[in-house]
Amino acid sequence: MGANASSLPGQPDGPSPSTRPKLEDIPDSCIALVLSYLDPPEIAKLARLKRAFLAASSADFIWVPKLPSTYPYILSKSDQGAEDKGKMDIYARLCRPNPFDGGTKEVWIDKRTGGVCLAISSKALMITGIDDRRYWNHIPTDESRFQTIAYLQQIWWLEVNGDLEFQFPSGSYSLFFRLQLGRAGKKSSRRLSNSENVHGWDVKPAQFQFTTQDGQHAVSRYTLGNLGNWVHYHVGDFVVSDPNTSTNIKFSLTQIDCTHTKGGLCVDSVLICPSNVGKELLSVDVEVCKKL
């Protein structure tokens, strides 16, 4: 009788649904270990699906290897200051633009790769004649991450210089100038591009170049085109070998043939990003950015 007492008529074999193991029964440390093998977008997706994943996803050991090796330096540069938070919060913060140098530069990490990206506003560049309103104007626009661009009306000598000292993680990086022919604007919420002053860019190519403190150098020449559209002009790539040493890079855009004037150019920013991220920009602008 005792042998049959555990199986009463009408009772299904095995544990009842209420006693079966659930995801919530697995220790957070075990779930976190599984999450550590996933990419950040995959972790975020799972955290939105189940509370158990959300609780486990905040473990520091998941995020430490996904953060750039120079993240303490990046946080120290930010105008927003550095706060003591969990590594997941730090990763989330770095995925958003972090302004520094008075808001004229921004740094962030690519959500998919964790690579460090950096943008430099036109206001942080040294532009010949920028203070003379006969030649240049600063124009507010929401087409720039900095909400402002430098617009060239007309000039004989175009020279735009910039420099940066920054502690990048090891890797290969690409440098771009983001430019547009035609004045950016809006009317009745519609995007407009005024081509009235665009001239002189088909006579001679513009020259782009950069030099790093360890002797890396690149020169590119393009005939500017694609009227009314922002284009990333690829200057070249450089390699960072030592993440513990700041990289100093000087870069420029020039068109100094004084036999003709040129005008109608919008200068937004300079972009530095990991070369694998830069390839995606090149694939978009490849038909426009034809080197000479």
VEXDONU-887252 format. One line per 10 residues: number of its first residue (from 1); their letters; for each residue y, z, x of N, C-alpha, C, O, CB. Coordinates in steps of 0.05 Angstrom, whole numbers, m for minus. Glycine has a CB too. Example, Ala and Ser with C-alpha at 12.3 -4.5 7.8 and 13.67 -1.06 7.14 Angstrom:
2
1	AS	m114/156/264/m90/156/246/m66/156/264/m66/169/285/m89/181/226; m45/142/257/m21/143/273/1/157/258/23/161/268/m12/114/282 .
This chain:
292
1	MGANASSLPG	m24/0/16/0/0/0/25/0/17/45/m14/11/0/24/m19; 24/16/39/47/18/57/53/m9/69/77/m15/75/44/38/78; 32/m25/75/36/m51/88/51/m70/70/64/m88/80/10/m62/97; 48/m67/44/60/m86/25/86/m77/13/99/m91/m1/41/m92/3; 93/m51/20/117/m40/7/143/m54/15/163/m54/0/119/m11/12; 143/m65/40/168/m77/50/174/m104/38/196/m114/40/166/m80/80; 154/m116/24/158/m142/12/154/m140/m17/132/m145/m28/139/m163/25; 175/m133/m32/173/m130/m60/175/m157/m74/186/m176/m63/196/m112/m70; 163/m159/m98/163/m185/m112/192/m194/m117/209/m178/m125/148/m183/m139; 197/m220/m112/223/m232/m117/243/m228/m95/265/m238/m97/234/m221/m142 .
11	QPDGPSPSTR	236/m214/m73/254/m209/m51/249/m230/m29/226/m231/m20/252/m180/m40; 268/m245/m21/264/m266/0/257/m253/27/266/m231/33/289/m283/3; 241/m268/42/234/m259/69/259/m260/87/277/m276/83/211/m275/81; 259/m243/108/281/m243/128/304/m227/119/305/m216/97/290/m272/134; 324/m225/137/348/m208/131/365/m220/109/365/m244/106/365/m204/156; 378/m204/94/396/m213/73/421/m224/86/428/m218/109/403/m190/54; 436/m241/70/460/m253/82/480/m232/92/495/m238/111/474/m270/61; 481/m209/80/500/m189/89/493/m176/115/510/m164/128/502/m167/68; 467/m179/124/458/m167/149/454/m187/171/448/m179/194/433/m151/145; 458/m213/166/455/m233/186/478/m232/206/500/m224/198/453/m262/174 .
21	PKLEDIPDSC	473/m238/232/495/m237/252/517/m257/244/512/m279/235/484/m244/280; 542/m248/249/565/m265/244/581/m269/270/577/m255/290/584/m252/222; 598/m289/269/615/m294/293/631/m269/300/635/m264/324/634/m317/287; 640/m254/280/656/m230/285/640/m208/299/651/m190/311/667/m220/260; 613/m211/298/596/m191/311/594/m195/342/586/m177/356/568/m191/299; 601/m219/351/600/m225/380/623/m212/393/646/m214/384/599/m256/385; 619/m198/415/641/m185/430/663/m205/437/657/m227/445/631/m171/454; 688/m196/436/711/m214/443/708/m224/472/715/m247/477/737/m199/440; 697/m208/489/694/m216/517/676/m240/520/680/m257/537/684/m193/535; 655/m241/503/636/m264/504/649/m289/493/646/m311/505/611/m258/488 .
31	IALVLSYLDP	664/m286/471/678/m309/460/699/m319/479/703/m344/483/691/m302/433; 713/m301/492/734/m308/511/722/m324/535/735/m342/545/748/m283/522; 698/m316/543/685/m330/565/680/m359/558/683/m377/575/659/m316/573; 672/m364/533/667/m391/524/694/m407/523/695/m430/532/653/m391/496; 714/m394/512/741/m407/510/752/m414/537/767/m433/539/760/m389/495; 745/m399/558/757/m404/584/749/m432/595/762/m442/613/748/m383/604; 727/m444/584/719/m470/594/733/m493/579/728/m516/585/689/m473/591; 749/m486/559/763/m506/543/791/m511/553/803/m495/567/763/m498/514; 802/m534/544/830/m540/550/848/m525/531/839/m518/509/836/m570/549; 873/m519/538/891/m504/520/894/m515/492/893/m499/473/918/m503/533 .
41	PEIAKLARLK	896/m542/488/898/m551/460/873/m545/444/875/m540/420/903/m582/460; 850/m545/457/825/m539/443/824/m509/436/814/m502/414/801/m547/460; 833/m492/454/834/m463/449/853/m458/425/846/m442/408/843/m448/474; 876/m470/425/895/m466/404/884/m475/377/888/m462/356/922/m481/410; 869/m497/377/857/m507/352/837/m487/341/836/m481/317/844/m534/356; 820/m476/358/800/m457/349/813/m431/340/804/m418/321/779/m451/372; 834/m423/354/848/m398/346/860/m399/318/863/m379/305/869/m391/366; 866/m423/310/877/m427/283/855/m427/261/861/m422/238/893/m453/281; 830/m432/270/809/m434/251/796/m407/244/789/m402/221/787/m453/261; 792/m390/264/778/m365/260/792/m342/273/803/m344/295/749/m368/272 .
51	RAFLAASSAD	793/m319/259/806/m296/270/793/m286/295/805/m275/313/807/m273/249; 766/m289/296/752/m280/320/760/m296/345/763/m284/366/721/m284/316; 765/m322/342/775/m338/364/804/m330/371/811/m329/395/774/m368/357; 820/m324/351/848/m316/356/849/m290/373/864/m288/392/863/m312/330; 832/m271/366/832/m245/381/823/m249/409/834/m237/428/814/m225/366; 802/m266/413/791/m270/440/809/m287/457/808/m285/482/763/m282/438; 825/m305/445/840/m324/460/863/m312/477/875/m326/494/852/m345/442; 869/m287/472/891/m275/487/883/m262/514/900/m251/528/905/m254/470; 858/m264/520/848/m252/545/861/m265/569/862/m290/571/817/m255/548; 872/m249/587/887/m260/610/870/m278/628/880/m298/638/897/m237/627 .
61	FIWVPKLPST	844/m272/631/827/m287/650/823/m316/640/816/m333/656/800/m274/654; 828/m322/614/827/m349/604/850/m365/615/847/m388/623/828/m350/573; 874/m353/616/899/m368/621/907/m368/651/922/m386/659/920/m356/605; 898/m349/666/907/m348/695/901/m374/709/919/m384/722/893/m325/709; 877/m386/707/872/m411/722/886/m435/710/887/m456/722/842/m416/723; 896/m432/685/909/m455/672/939/m455/678/952/m476/675/905/m454/642; 950/m433/687/978/m431/694/982/m445/721/965/m444/739/988/m402/695; 1006/m458/725/1012/m469/752/1013/m447/773/1022/m425/766/1038/m485/751; 1005/m453/797/1004/m433/818/1032/m421/823/1034/m398/833/993/m444/843; 1053/m435/817/1080/m426/823/1094/m414/798/1118/m413/797/1097/m448/834 .
71	YPYILSKSDQ	1078/m406/778/1091/m397/753/1109/m373/757/1130/m371/743/1069/m390/733; 1104/m353/775/1123/m331/779/1151/m342/788/1171/m332/779/1113/m311/799; 1150/m362/806/1175/m374/815/1190/m388/792/1214/m385/789/1170/m394/838; 1175/m403/776/1187/m417/753/1200/m397/734/1222/m402/725/1166/m434/738; 1186/m376/728/1198/m356/710/1223/m343/722/1242/m337/707/1177/m334/704; 1223/m339/748/1246/m327/761/1271/m346/760/1293/m336/762/1240/m319/789; 1266/m372/759/1288/m391/758/1301/m394/731/1324/m401/728/1278/m419/767; 1286/m387/710/1295/m392/683/1320/m376/676/1322/m352/683/1273/m385/663; 1339/m388/662/1362/m375/652/1355/m354/631/1372/m336/625/1382/m395/640; 1331/m355/620/1323/m337/599/1311/m311/611/1305/m292/596/1303/m350/581 .
81	GAEDKGKMDI	1308/m310/637/1298/m286/650/1268/m285/649/1255/m300/634/1310/m261/638; 1256/m267/665/1227/m264/666/1219/m238/652/1229/m217/659/1217/m264/696; 1201/m240/633/1191/m217/619/1162/m212/625/1147/m231/630/1196/m220/588; 1154/m187/625/1126/m180/629/1110/m184/603/1113/m168/585/1123/m151/639; 1095/m205/602/1079/m211/578/1051/m218/587/1045/m221/611/1091/m234/562; 1033/m222/567/1006/m231/572/1007/m260/582/1026/m274/577/988/m229/548; 986/m268/596/985/m295/608/986/m316/586/997/m338/591/961/m298/625; 974/m311/563/975/m331/542/1004/m335/532/1012/m358/527/958/m322/518; 1019/m314/530/1047/m316/522/1064/m331/543/1081/m346/537/1059/m288/517; 1057/m326/569/1071/m340/590/1065/m369/589/1083/m386/593/1063/m328/618 .
91	YARLCRPNPF	1040/m376/584/1032/m405/582/1048/m418/559/1059/m440/562/1002/m408/578; 1048/m404/536/1062/m415/513/1092/m419/519/1104/m439/511/1058/m397/489; 1104/m400/533/1132/m402/539/1138/m425/558/1157/m439/555/1142/m375/552; 1120/m429/578/1124/m450/597/1120/m478/585/1129/m498/596/1106/m447/621; 1106/m479/562/1102/m505/549/1128/m514/535/1130/m537/527/1079/m503/528; 1146/m495/532/1172/m502/520/1193/m506/543/1189/m495/564/1182/m480/500; 1214/m522/538/1234/m526/559/1247/m499/567/1256/m484/550/1255/m545/549; 1248/m494/593/1260/m470/604/1285/m479/620/1282/m489/642/1240/m454/622; 1309/m475/609/1333/m483/623/1339/m466/648/1333/m442/648/1357/m483/604; 1351/m478/668/1361/m462/691/1385/m477/703/1392/m499/694/1339/m458/712 .
101	DGGTKEVWID	1398/m464/722/1423/m474/734/1443/m480/713/1455/m502/711/1417/m500/751; 1448/m460/695/1468/m462/675/1462/m483/653/1480/m493/640/1494/m469/687; 1436/m488/649/1428/m507/628/1429/m536/636/1425/m553/619/1445/m503/605; 1435/m541/662/1436/m569/671/1409/m580/680/1406/m604/686/1456/m572/693; 1389/m562/681/1362/m570/688/1342/m556/670/1348/m535/659/1356/m564/718; 1319/m568/665/1298/m556/649/1271/m561/662/1266/m582/674/1298/m568/621; 1254/m540/660/1227/m542/671/1207/m534/649/1213/m515/634/1223/m525/697; 1184/m547/648/1164/m540/629/1137/m550/640/1136/m565/660/1170/m553/601; 1115/m542/627/1089/m552/636/1077/m570/614/1081/m565/590/1069/m529/642; 1064/m591/622/1051/m609/603/1028/m594/589/1011/m582/602/1039/m634/618 .
111	KRTGGVCLAI	1028/m594/562/1009/m579/547/980/m586/553/962/m569/552/1014/m582/517; 975/m612/558/947/m621/562/937/m616/591/914/m609/594/946/m650/556; 955/m619/610/945/m618/638/954/m593/653/943/m585/673/955/m642/653; 975/m579/642/986/m556/656/1004/m563/680/1013/m546/695/964/m538/666; 1009/m590/683/1026/m599/705/1055/m592/701/1065/m592/678/1023/m628/709; 1070/m587/722/1098/m579/721/1116/m604/718/1114/m623/735/1107/m562/745; 1133/m605/698/1153/m626/694/1181/m614/696/1185/m591/689/1148/m640/666; 1200/m631/705/1227/m621/709/1247/m644/702/1243/m667/710/1231/m611/738; 1268/m637/688/1289/m657/681/1316/m647/691/1321/m623/690/1290/m662/651; 1333/m665/701/1359/m659/712/1380/m674/696/1379/m699/695/1361/m666/742 .
121	SSKALMITGI	1398/m660/683/1419/m672/667/1438/m689/683/1442/m684/707/1434/m650/651; 1451/m708/669/1472/m724/682/1495/m706/692/1509/m713/711/1483/m745/663; 1499/m682/679/1520/m664/688/1514/m650/714/1532/m639/727/1526/m643/666; 1489/m651/723/1481/m640/749/1481/m661/771/1474/m655/794/1453/m627/747; 1488/m686/764/1489/m707/784/1517/m712/794/1537/m706/780/1477/m733/771; 1519/m722/818/1545/m729/830/1549/m758/825/1537/m776/838/1545/m722/861; 1568/m765/807/1573/m792/798/1601/m800/807/1621/m788/800/1570/m795/767; 1602/m821/823/1628/m831/833/1646/m838/809/1639/m855/793/1625/m854/852; 1670/m826/808/1689/m833/787/1685/m819/761/1698/m825/741/1689/m862/782; 1667/m799/760/1660/m786/735/1684/m772/721/1684/m770/697/1638/m766/739 .
131	DDRRYWNHIP	1704/m763/737/1727/m749/725/1749/m768/716/1769/m759/706/1738/m730/746; 1745/m794/721/1766/m813/712/1757/m826/686/1737/m841/686/1770/m835/735; 1770/m820/665/1762/m830/638/1765/m860/635/1756/m871/615/1778/m816/617; 1778/m874/654/1778/m903/653/1750/m914/659/1744/m936/651/1798/m914/673; 1734/m898/672/1707/m908/680/1685/m894/665/1667/m908/654/1704/m903/710; 1685/m868/664/1663/m853/653/1672/m834/630/1695/m825/629/1649/m837/675; 1653/m828/612/1657/m808/591/1631/m793/587/1609/m805/590/1667/m821/565; 1633/m767/581/1610/m752/572/1608/m754/541/1627/m747/527/1611/m722/581; 1585/m763/531/1582/m768/503/1560/m749/492/1538/m749/502/1575/m797/497; 1566/m734/471/1545/m717/458/1526/m735/443/1534/m754/429/1558/m696/440 .
141	TDESRFQTIA	1500/m729/445/1480/m744/430/1454/m728/429/1447/m714/448/1475/m771/443; 1440/m730/406/1414/m717/404/1392/m733/415/1368/m726/412/1409/m710/374; 1398/m756/428/1378/m772/441/1372/m762/469/1354/m773/483/1387/m801/442; 1386/m742/478/1382/m729/504/1372/m701/500/1382/m687/482/1407/m730/521; 1353/m692/516/1344/m664/514/1367/m645/521/1366/m621/514/1320/m660/533; 1387/m655/535/1410/m639/543/1434/m642/523/1455/m630/527/1419/m646/571; 1430/m658/503/1450/m663/482/1475/m676/492/1496/m675/479/1457/m637/469; 1474/m688/516/1498/m702/527/1488/m722/547/1468/m718/561/1518/m682/539; 1503/m744/550/1498/m765/570/1524/m773/583/1546/m767/573/1483/m789/557; 1522/m787/605/1545/m799/619/1545/m829/612/1526/m843/616/1544/m794/650 .
151	YLQQIWWLEV	1568/m838/601/1570/m866/593/1590/m880/611/1613/m872/614/1579/m868/563; 1581/m902/623/1598/m919/640/1611/m941/624/1597/m958/613/1582/m930/664; 1638/m941/624/1652/m963/610/1654/m988/628/1646/m1010/620/1680/m954/602; 1664/m984/652/1666/m1006/671/1673/m995/699/1689/m976/701/1688/m1027/662; 1661/m1006/720/1667/m997/747/1658/m1019/766/1642/m1036/760/1652/m970/753; 1670/m1019/790/1662/m1037/811/1640/m1026/828/1621/m1040/836/1686/m1044/829; 1641/m1000/833/1623/m986/852/1607/m965/837/1618/m944/830/1638/m974/876; 1581/m970/832/1565/m951/818/1549/m935/838/1533/m946/854/1546/m965/798; 1553/m909/837/1537/m891/855/1532/m864/841/1551/m850/833/1553/m886/882; 1507/m858/838/1498/m833/825/1479/m819/844/1458/m830/851/1483/m839/797 .
161	NGDLEFQFPS	1486/m795/853/1470/m780/872/1461/m754/860/1475/m742/843/1485/m776/898; 1439/m744/870/1430/m717/862/1411/m705/882/1401/m720/899/1416/m719/835; 1407/m679/881/1388/m666/898/1376/m643/884/1388/m632/865/1402/m657/925; 1353/m635/893/1338/m613/880/1322/m598/901/1309/m610/918/1320/m623/858; 1322/m572/899/1305/m555/915/1288/m539/895/1299/m523/879/1321/m536/935; 1262/m542/896/1244/m530/876/1216/m526/888/1207/m541/905/1243/m547/851; 1203/m505/879/1177/m498/889/1156/m509/869/1149/m497/849/1173/m467/892; 1145/m533/876/1125/m546/859/1097/m538/868/1092/m532/891/1128/m577/861; 1078/m537/849/1050/m534/857/1041/m558/873/1054/m579/872/1032/m530/832; 1019/m556/887/1008/m578/902/1001/m601/884/993/m597/861/983/m569/918 .
171	GSYSLFFRLQ	1006/m626/894/999/m649/878/1017/m672/883/1035/m670/900/999/m642/848; 1013/m694/868/1029/m718/870/1048/m719/846/1040/m714/824/1011/m744/871; 1074/m726/852/1094/m726/831/1109/m753/831/1112/m766/852/1114/m703/836; 1118/m761/807/1134/m785/803/1162/m778/796/1167/m758/782/1121/m803/782; 1181/m794/805/1209/m790/799/1220/m814/783/1215/m837/791/1226/m785/825; 1234/m809/761/1245/m830/744/1275/m825/738/1283/m802/738/1229/m832/718; 1290/m846/734/1316/m845/722/1314/m854/693/1302/m875/688/1337/m862/738; 1325/m839/674/1324/m847/646/1352/m859/639/1372/m845/638/1318/m823/627; 1352/m885/634/1377/m900/629/1375/m917/604/1353/m923/594/1383/m918/654; 1398/m925/594/1399/m944/572/1424/m962/575/1445/m952/581/1400/m929/545 .
181	LGRAGKKSSR	1420/m987/570/1443/m1006/568/1453/m1006/539/1437/m1010/520/1435/m1034/577; 1479/m1001/535/1490/m999/508/1496/m971/501/1480/m953/506/1471/m1011/488; 1519/m966/489/1528/m939/483/1512/m928/459/1510/m940/438/1558/m939/476; 1500/m904/464/1484/m892/443/1502/m879/422/1523/m868/428/1465/m870/455; 1493/m882/396/1509/m870/375/1494/m871/349/1472/m881/347/1535/m884/372; 1507/m860/328/1495/m860/301/1517/m866/280/1540/m860/285/1482/m832/295; 1508/m877/258/1526/m882/235/1510/m879/210/1490/m893/205/1539/m910/237; 1518/m859/193/1504/m854/168/1474/m848/174/1456/m857/160/1506/m877/148; 1470/m831/195/1442/m823/203/1426/m846/214/1402/m842/219/1428/m811/180; 1437/m868/218/1423/m891/230/1430/m894/259/1453/m891/267/1429/m917/215 .
191	RLSNSENVHG	1409/m899/276/1414/m902/305/1427/m928/310/1419/m949/300/1387/m900/320; 1448/m927/327/1463/m951/334/1465/m953/365/1465/m932/378/1490/m952/321; 1468/m977/375/1473/m980/403/1494/m1002/406/1490/m1025/400/1447/m988/419; 1517/m994/417/1540/m1012/420/1538/m1026/446/1539/m1014/467/1567/m997/417; 1535/m1053/445/1531/m1068/470/1557/m1081/479/1557/m1099/496/1510/m1090/466; 1580/m1072/468/1606/m1085/473/1613/m1086/503/1622/m1107/512/1628/m1071/458; 1608/m1064/518/1616/m1063/546/1594/m1070/566/1598/m1069/590/1627/m1036/552; 1570/m1078/556/1548/m1084/574/1553/m1110/588/1554/m1131/576/1521/m1085/558; 1554/m1108/615/1558/m1132/631/1552/m1126/660/1553/m1103/669/1587/m1143/628; 1547/m1147/676/1544/m1144/705/1517/m1136/716/1514/m1136/740/1564/m1125/714 .
201	WDVKPAQFQF	1498/m1130/698/1472/m1120/708/1453/m1142/715/1432/m1137/728/1460/m1101/688; 1459/m1166/707/1441/m1189/712/1449/m1204/738/1437/m1224/745/1440/m1208/689; 1471/m1195/750/1481/m1209/775/1466/m1199/799/1456/m1215/815/1512/m1203/778; 1464/m1173/802/1449/m1161/825/1433/m1138/815/1441/m1124/796/1469/m1152/848; 1410/m1132/826/1393/m1110/817/1406/m1083/825/1421/m1081/845/1365/m1112/829; 1399/m1062/810/1406/m1035/818/1385/m1024/837/1361/m1031/834/1409/m1017/792; 1394/m1007/855/1375/m995/875/1371/m966/869/1391/m951/866/1385/m1000/903; 1346/m957/869/1339/m929/866/1324/m920/891/1309/m935/902/1321/m925/840; 1329/m895/899/1314/m885/923/1313/m855/923/1330/m841/910/1326/m896/948; 1295/m844/938/1294/m815/943/1283/m810/971/1269/m827/983/1277/m800/922 .
211	TTQDGQHAVS	1290/m786/982/1280/m777/1008/1274/m747/1006/1290/m732/994/1301/m783/1030; 1252/m739/1016/1245/m710/1017/1249/m699/1045/1252/m714/1064/1216/m706/1008; 1250/m672/1047/1256/m659/1072/1234/m664/1093/1238/m661/1117/1259/m630/1068; 1210/m672/1084/1188/m677/1103/1184/m707/1109/1164/m715/1120/1162/m666/1093; 1205/m723/1102/1205/m751/1110/1193/m771/1091/1191/m794/1097/1190/m753/1135; 1185/m762/1067/1175/m781/1047/1199/m796/1035/1220/m784/1030/1159/m766/1024; 1196/m822/1031/1218/m839/1023/1208/m861/1005/1186/m872/1009/1232/m851/1048; 1223/m868/985/1216/m890/967/1242/m905/959/1263/m893/955/1201/m880/942; 1240/m932/957/1262/m948/948/1251/m968/927/1230/m981/931/1275/m964/972; 1265/m970/904/1258/m989/883/1283/m1004/874/1305/m992/874/1244/m975/859 .
221	RYTLGNLGNW	1280/m1029/866/1302/m1045/856/1294/m1057/829/1272/m1069/827/1311/m1067/876; 1312/m1055/810/1307/m1066/783/1331/m1080/773/1354/m1072/778/1298/m1043/764; 1327/m1101/758/1348/m1113/741/1347/m1098/715/1328/m1100/700/1345/m1144/737; 1368/m1082/709/1368/m1066/685/1367/m1083/660/1381/m1104/658/1392/m1047/684; 1351/m1075/640/1348/m1091/616/1340/m1074/592/1345/m1050/591/1328/m1112/620; 1329/m1087/572/1320/m1075/547/1344/m1062/532/1344/m1038/528/1298/m1054/552; 1363/m1078/525/1388/m1069/513/1382/m1051/489/1366/m1058/471/1405/m1093/504; 1395/m1028/488/1394/m1010/465/1370/m992/465/1365/m978/445/1393/m1026/441; 1354/m991/487/1330/m974/488/1330/m958/514/1337/m968/535/1304/m991/485; 1321/m933/512/1319/m916/536/1295/m925/552/1273/m930/542/1316/m886/528 .
231	VHYHVGDFVV	1299/m927/578/1278/m937/597/1276/m917/620/1296/m908/630/1284/m966/607; 1251/m910/627/1246/m894/651/1242/m912/675/1221/m925/676/1222/m874/647; 1260/m913/693/1258/m930/717/1245/m913/739/1255/m893/749/1286/m940/727; 1221/m922/747/1205/m908/767/1215/m913/795/1216/m936/804/1175/m917/765; 1223/m892/808/1233/m894/836/1211/m894/856/1210/m910/874/1253/m871/842; 1192/m875/852/1169/m873/870/1155/m847/867/1161/m831/849/1178/m876/899; 1135/m842/884/1119/m818/883/1121/m802/909/1125/m814/930/1089/m824/877; 1119/m776/907/1118/m759/931/1096/m738/928/1088/m732/905/1146/m746/937; 1087/m727/950/1064/m708/950/1074/m681/960/1088/m679/980/1041/m719/968; 1066/m660/945/1071/m633/953/1045/m621/964/1025/m619/949/1082/m616/929 .
241	SDPNTSTNIK	1045/m613/989/1021/m602/1002/1021/m571/1002/1000/m559/1000/1019/m612/1030; 1044/m559/1005/1046/m530/1007/1062/m519/984/1086/m521/983/1059/m522/1034; 1049/m506/964/1063/m496/941/1080/m471/947/1096/m463/930/1043/m489/919; 1076/m460/970/1092/m436/978/1118/m442/991/1134/m425/998/1075/m419/996; 1123/m469/995/1148/m478/1008/1163/m495/988/1152/m512/974/1142/m494/1034; 1189/m491/986/1206/m506/967/1207/m535/977/1210/m541/1001/1234/m494/965; 1206/m554/958/1210/m582/964/1239/m589/959/1250/m583/938/1192/m600/946; 1252/m601/979/1279/m610/977/1279/m641/975/1269/m655/993/1297/m601/1001; 1290/m651/953/1290/m680/949/1318/m690/941/1331/m678/924/1269/m688/927; 1326/m711/954/1352/m724/949/1346/m751/937/1329/m766/947/1370/m726/974 .
251	FSLTQIDCTH	1361/m759/915/1355/m784/901/1381/m797/893/1402/m784/892/1337/m779/876; 1380/m823/888/1405/m838/882/1399/m863/866/1377/m874/866/1420/m845/907; 1420/m872/852/1421/m897/838/1447/m911/847/1468/m899/844/1420/m894/806; 1445/m935/857/1469/m949/866/1469/m979/858/1448/m991/855/1472/m947/897; 1493/m989/853/1498/m1018/851/1526/m1022/862/1545/m1019/847/1494/m1029/821; 1527/m1027/888/1553/m1026/901/1563/m1053/911/1579/m1055/929/1552/m1007/925; 1554/m1074/897/1564/m1101/903/1591/m1104/888/1592/m1106/864/1544/m1123/893; 1613/m1103/904/1639/m1103/892/1650/m1131/885/1675/m1134/881/1658/m1089/911; 1633/m1151/884/1642/m1177/876/1644/m1180/846/1654/m1200/836/1623/m1198/887; 1634/m1160/831/1635/m1161/802/1635/m1132/791/1625/m1114/804/1612/m1177/791 .
261	TKGGLCVDSV	1646/m1129/767/1644/m1103/753/1618/m1102/737/1605/m1122/732/1669/m1099/735; 1612/m1078/729/1589/m1073/712/1596/m1050/693/1611/m1033/700/1563/m1067/729; 1584/m1050/669/1591/m1030/650/1571/m1028/627/1552/m1044/626/1618/m1034/639; 1575/m1009/609/1558/m1006/586/1532/m991/591/1512/m996/577/1552/m1032/574; 1532/m974/612/1507/m960/620/1508/m930/612/1528/m917/616/1503/m962/650; 1486/m921/599/1483/m892/593/1464/m880/614/1442/m890/618/1472/m889/564; 1473/m858/626/1457/m843/645/1450/m817/632/1467/m800/627/1472/m839/672; 1424/m813/626/1416/m788/613/1407/m767/633/1418/m746/635/1393/m794/594; 1386/m773/649/1374/m753/665/1356/m765/686/1350/m789/686/1358/m733/648; 1347/m747/704/1326/m753/724/1302/m737/716/1304/m713/711/1336/m748/754 .
271	LICPSNVGKE	1279/m749/716/1254/m736/708/1235/m735/732/1230/m756/745/1241/m749/684; 1223/m712/737/1202/m709/757/1178/m697/743/1180/m677/729/1210/m691/781; 1155/m710/745/1131/m701/731/1106/m708/748/1108/m725/766/1129/m714/703; 1083/m696/743/1059/m703/757/1053/m733/754/1058/m744/733/1035/m687/747; 1042/m746/774/1038/m774/774/1020/m783/751/1023/m805/741/1027/m784/800; 1000/m767/744/983/m775/722/997/m775/695/991/m791/678/959/m756/720; 1018/m758/692/1035/m759/668/1054/m782/670/1060/m795/650/1050/m732/665; 1064/m788/694/1082/m810/698/1070/m837/692/1084/m855/684/1092/m810/726; 1043/m839/696/1030/m865/690/1032/m872/661/1033/m896/654/1000/m863/697; 1033/m852/643/1037/m857/615/1064/m869/609/1067/m886/592/1032/m832/598 .
281	LLSVDVEVCK	1085/m859/623/1112/m871/620/1112/m899/630/1125/m916/618/1133/m853/635; 1099/m904/652/1098/m931/664/1084/m951/645/1093/m974/643/1084/m931/691; 1063/m941/631/1049/m959/613/1066/m968/590/1063/m990/579/1023/m945/603; 1085/m950/582/1103/m956/560/1125/m975/569/1132/m994/555/1115/m931/548; 1136/m971/593/1159/m986/602/1152/m1008/622/1170/m1019/635/1179/m968/615; 1126/m1015/624/1118/m1033/645/1130/m1061/642/1136/m1074/662/1087/m1036/645; 1135/m1070/617/1146/m1097/614/1175/m1098/621/1186/m1119/628/1142/m1106/585; 1189/m1075/619/1217/m1074/625/1222/m1068/654/1239/m1081/667/1232/m1053/607; 1207/m1049/665/1211/m1040/692/1196/m1058/712/1175/m1050/722/1202/m1010/695; 1206/m1081/717/1194/m1099/736/1209/m1098/762/1233/m1105/764/1194/m1129/725 .
291	KL	1195/m1088/783/1208/m1085/809/1214/m1112/821/1201/m1132/816/1190/m1069/828; 1236/m1113/836/1244/m1137/850/1238/m1135/880/1243/m1154/895/1274/m1143/846 .
